[in-house]
């Protein structure tokens, strides 16, 4: 049932499920009698692989540890435990993995509760029809979403807002596990059900989604946020950390193209008039936020498709004569690879060969502004992406061999140019995915992409 309260206390355990948190911080948070405990389950930050492969971003061992502690705390206190973007990416296999871990822990610990699972993979036929009707729009300069892109995608998820969480909680679920969700959405749901307005609810969610990251020193730890009608109070639960007006204001800038306008499902959080007032040396009150509802509710879509298979090799050199002519040397190696790979049928259109030069421009590539420094050593990651693992591994082998043995003027070492830290030197990294869907879909109802199932444990 919906309740009306003057405040709601929300405890976030960490930035992502599986990052870990101190048990003492969890205990300190539970001593404050929170109304809900939760954690964000994932992020798009690690790239497209985890969504495409259906694998979790964090290890299963680490996820299980965090889940066990959170379940004990929540069920023991009789409060909800809510997790969005389960398994790292929020696809069907990620949600299934997290749910199975919860079932196993519940059996081992003798815990009993109602669990809701909220799926986040829209039906392909629905997306095809919606795209054909002009109800899906591109983001970030991408082209319109074509039927071919929808069909080729390995997996497409929709980013839910708070509405599916509200429905699950209203239907008596004490544990709510969701697929891909806006990071603040579970917290907004709790605030909405408590009768609080959307502006402080969304601001609270922006703080809670990253655990104690809004504090200093930053770390993966527990954060308590108290939400009231016109303000939000933030305090880390670990005594070594503290929230300051600067740390909170700094955190509120993250993951947005605008420092003050935060686009979310159903509207925009405007922080342009926010005040940050220290309540103590460890806690901060934020006020002045505004919520502007959107005229059309949209759901962000994220999708990936298979881009090939990867093989890579790590090596390094300390030869000053080679370092002085490294760009010419790599160009010569490229030419040799092209010729030798063509001999066994791997023409240049069948692979992408990349040399990353760490110590020179390995991080920024062509954008590196410091070009006048001469390093005393260079590390290389040689990468090949091709349509099959066989071709990627074969081309990499040619590249690695010729990085090692290609001659150059003034060369003194006749055995090899490179040092290799590993044997085998060539590593098969498997499937490579790329983002292919980054669009928003118009919906008639915020819950229509997100079916919910319930089970009693």
LOBA-347940 format. One record per residue (C-alpha): x negated, y negated, z; residue in one letter. Coordinates in pm, whole numbers, padded with zeros to 5 digits, always signed. Each point is the difference from the previous one (the first is absolute). Layout:
BEGIN
XYZa...
//
This chain:
BEGIN
+00000+00000+00000x-00102-00358-00054x-00085-00185+00319x-00042-00370+00075x-00307-00087+00207x-00190-00319+00072x-00327+00171-00085x-00144+00321-00136x-00344+00141+00079x-00174+00193-00276x-00319+00205+00032x-00220+00070-00303x-00276+00254+00057x-00234-00074-00288x-00034-00133-00353x+00061+00339-00164x+00106+00336+00140x-00322+00200+00028x-00230-00297+00068x+00015+00085+00369x+00054-00206+00316x-00112+00026+00365x+00235+00201+00220x-00043-00263+00273x+00136-00267-00236x+00305+00213-00075x+00058+00054+00372x-00029-00374+00066x+00252-00069-00275x+00247+00258+00127x-00025-00155+00348x+00156-00314-00153x+00318+00199-00080x+00012-00055-00379x+00325+00051-00186x-00176+00173-00292x-00339+00146-00083x-00127+00025-00355x-00282-00021-00247x-00046-00067-00368x-00076+00330-00170x-00196-00121-00301x-00093-00261-00254x-00058-00057-00369x-00348-00133+00086x-00186+00334-00045x+00101+00002-00366x+00210+00223-00225x-00157+00341+00070x+00194+00090+00315x+00336-00081-00153x-00080+00198-00314x-00158+00298+00174x+00262+00017+00274x-00274+00012+00264x-00018-00198+00326x-00244-00288+00032x-00096+00095+00357x-00094+00351+00108x+00275+00233+00118x-00195+00054+00324x+00003-00374+00074x+00367-00042-00098x+00099+00293+00224x-00187-00148+00297x+00170-00340-00031x+00342+00157-00057x-00027+00220+00306x-00076-00291+00233x+00272-00219-00151x+00265+00272+00011x-00073+00081+00363x+00026-00368+00091x+00315-00076-00198x+00200+00312+00090x-00110-00026+00362x+00124-00360+00018x+00316+00067-00200x-00082-00258-00268x-00029+00026-00380x-00324+00076-00181x-00003-00137-00355x-00260+00044-00275x+00006-00153-00348x-00201+00103-00308x-00069+00345+00142x-00313+00184-00102x-00172-00306-00143x+00202-00059-00318x+00359+00088+00089x+00072+00247-00279x+00196+00322+00042x-00305+00216+00090x-00125-00260+00248x+00337-00013+00176x+00023+00380+00003x-00346+00033+00156x+00076-00247+00279x+00335+00163+00070x-00159+00343+00026x-00259-00130+00245x+00279-00149+00213x+00188+00332-00004x-00311+00190+00109x-00080-00246+00279x+00360+00002+00122x-00010+00381+00021x-00336+00001+00179x+00101-00271+00248x+00360+00112+00055x+00141-00332-00122x+00361-00040-00113x+00133-00285-00213x+00184-00093-00317x-00229-00078-00295x+00080-00196-00315x-00198+00031-00321x+00034-00288-00248x-00114+00082-00352x-00147-00265-00229x-00038+00152-00349x+00279-00137-00224x+00143+00240-00257x-00169-00039-00338x+00333-00007-00187x+00109-00288+00221x-00319-00193-00074x+00030+00067-00373x+00357-00132-00005x-00086-00298+00216x-00300-00091-00220x+00213+00029-00315x+00254-00236+00157x-00269-00260+00068x+00022+00039+00378x-00369+00077+00056x-00251-00285-00023x-00383+00004-00010x-00235-00138+00264x-00360-00120-00026x+00013-00068-00372x+00087+00358-00096x+00214+00074-00307x+00366+00099+00036x+00051+00351+00132x+00040+00234-00296x+00172+00336-00004x-00333+00160-00100x-00172-00142+00310x+00280+00127+00223x-00021+00350-00150x-00381+00015+00012x-00021-00105+00365x-00115+00272+00236x+00192-00162+00285x+00205-00317+00048x+00108-00130+00341x+00226-00285+00100x-00088-00229+00291x+00294-00001+00240x+00100-00286+00225x+00149+00029+00351x+00347+00115-00108x-00069+00377-00025x-00170-00009+00341x+00305-00175+00147x+00230+00269-00141x-00218+00280+00139x-00016-00157+00347x+00373-00076-00004x+00064+00369-00072x-00182+00105+00314x-00348+00086-00128x-00266-00034+00269x-00285+00082-00239x+00012-00166-00340x-00251+00095-00269x+00014-00194-00325x-00159+00005-00339x-00144-00318-00152x+00119-00302+00193x-00084-00364+00038x-00246-00003+00290x+00213-00222+00230x+00330+00173-00087x+00029+00244+00295x-00058-00281+00248x+00248-00227-00175x+00257+00278+00027x-00047+00021+00377x+00035-00377+00037x+00308-00015-00222x+00171+00271+00203x-00079-00201+00313x+00192-00293-00146x-00306-00218-00063x-00033-00225-00307x-00209+00101-00302x-00270-00271+00021x-00164+00109+00328x+00073+00363-00092x-00202-00018-00320x-00278-00196+00166x-00019+00260+00276x-00019+00271-00263x-00291-00175-00171x-00190+00016+00329x+00101+00353+00099x-00077+00162-00335x-00374-00015+00074x-00001+00090+00368x-00253-00207+00195x-00166-00141-00312x+00139-00349+00082x-00219+00003+00313x-00373-00049+00059x-00213+00198-00017x+00196+00167-00277x+00056+00369+00038x+00248+00281-00050x+00187-00025+00324x+00343-00067+00152x+00189-00330-00025x+00309-00104+00192x+00230-00256-00162x+00298-00152+00179x+00260-00149-00235x+00258-00258+00107x+00245-00229-00181x-00251-00262-00109x-00350+00133+00070x-00233+00300+00015x-00256+00083+00272x-00303+00215-00085x-00236+00173+00244x-00247+00288-00048x+00024+00283+00250x-00376+00059+00026x-00163-00239+00251x-00308-00035-00222x+00215-00175-00264x+00190-00325+00000x+00231-00187-00232x-00082-00365-00059x+00179-00261-00210x-00280+00025-00255x+00001+00382-00017x+00378+00007-00047x+00000-00277-00262x-00286+00171-00182x+00182+00334-00009x+00317-00160-00133x-00187-00086-00322x-00080+00356-00101x+00136+00190-00302x+00182-00294-00157x-00070-00221-00297x+00139-00292+00200x-00119-00084+00353x+00349-00109+00107x+00255+00177-00221x+00033+00376+00055x+00225+00178-00249x+00182+00296+00153x+00301+00216-00092x+00301-00227+00014x-00173-00334+00035x-00301-00208+00095x-00161-00070+00337x-00110-00365+00013x-00276-00069+00255x-00084-00356-00110x+00129-00153+00328x-00121+00266+00242x-00142-00099+00339x-00256+00214+00182x-00006-00056+00376x-00223+00190+00239x+00200+00147+00289x-00321+00124+00164x-00353+00085-00108x+00143+00324-00148x+00347-00075-00135x+00148-00241-00254x+00350-00130-00074x+00093-00070-00362x+00303-00213-00091x+00132-00202-00292x+00027+00280-00258x+00288-00001-00250x+00170+00268-00210x+00134-00083-00345x+00226+00279-00135x-00029+00094-00367x+00294-00037-00238x-00076+00343-00150x-00130+00289+00211x-00291+00175-00170x-00210+00305+00080x-00367+00011-00092x-00103+00309-00197x-00349+00152+00013x-00097+00275-00242x-00313+00176-00120x-00096+00214-00294x-00285+00239-00067x-00298-00180-00155x-00241+00292-00033x-00256+00184+00209x-00311-00136+00171x-00356+00121+00050x-00266-00206+00174x-00363+00001+00105x-00188-00207+00261x-00367-00080-00048x-00253-00277+00060x-00335-00144-00102x-00276-00207+00163x-00210-00039-00313x-00061-00377-00047x-00070+00034-00373x+00325+00184-00057x+00194-00248+00215x-00142-00292-00202x+00157+00139-00319x+00295+00186+00144x+00267-00141-00234x-00204+00093-00308x-00071+00341+00148x+00368+00074+00064x+00090-00114-00352x-00256+00248-00135x+00144+00277+00218x+00348-00081-00132x-00121+00041-00357x-00158+00336+00081x+00316+00120+00177x+00214-00105-00296x-00217+00194-00245x-00036+00316+00210x+00363+00010+00113x+00123-00032-00358x-00202+00312-00079x+00236+00208+00216x+00313-00184-00107x+00028-00264+00272x+00038-00312-00214x+00001-00340+00180x+00378-00025-00026x+00032+00307+00223x-00173-00140+00309x-00089-00314+00197x-00357-00019+00131x-00070-00249+00280x-00325-00089+00178x+00039-00182+00332x-00324-00165+00112x-00001-00046+00377x-00257-00252+00112x+00052-00205-00316x+00368-00042-00095x+00163+00322+00115x+00275-00177+00194x+00092-00293-00225x-00126+00113-00341x-00006-00278-00257x+00138-00246+00258x-00309+00027+00220x-00139-00357+00031x-00343+00087+00145x-00203+00109-00298x-00343-00130+00095x-00083+00244+00283x-00215+00304-00084x+00089+00298+00221x-00270+00241+00111x+00233+00296-00052x+00324+00074-00183x+00269+00257+00060x+00220+00128-00282x+00338+00164-00019x+00038+00155-00344x+00365+00069-00075x+00171+00169-00290x+00377+00012-00046x+00129+00223-00279x+00314+00180-00104x-00119+00328+00153x-00232+00087+00286x-00213+00204-00239x-00074-00298-00224x-00059-00234+00295x-00248+00240+00160x-00179+00067-00329x-00048-00368-00083x-00112-00075+00353x-00263+00270-00024x-00148-00166-00307x+00008-00342+00168x-00165+00127+00318x-00273+00184-00190x-00089-00304-00205x+00005-00239+00296x-00257+00236+00147x-00225+00056-00302x+00035-00284-00253x-00336-00167-00057x-00064-00374+00016x-00304-00227-00057x-00253+00012+00285x+00151+00312+00155x-00250+00164+00235x+00207+00282+00149x+00027+00281-00252x+00234+00223+00207x+00318-00201+00054x+00134-00352+00037x+00269+00070+00261x+00033+00136+00352x+00312+00207+00070x+00144+00023+00354x+00214+00308-00070x-00024+00342-00157x+00205+00058-00205x-00053-00346-00136x+00312+00005-00219x+00328-00017+00188x+00335+00088-00156x+00254-00243+00146x+00306+00138-00176x+00308-00185-00120x-00002-00378-00045x+00319-00206+00011x+00081-00356-00096x+00285-00228+00099x+00250-00015-00285x+00313-00129+00174x-00010-00324+00199x+00345-00141-00053x+00315-00103+00187x+00343+00153-00054x+00328-00178+00055x+00228+00205+00225x+00366-00028+00092x-00065+00118+00354x-00327+00005+00200x+00040+00371+00085x+00081+00143-00341x-00353+00130-00078x-00049+00148+00347x+00207+00307+00096x-00014+00110+00364x+00016+00352+00143x+00025+00095+00366x-00111+00297+00206x+00016+00098+00365x-00323+00109+00162x
//
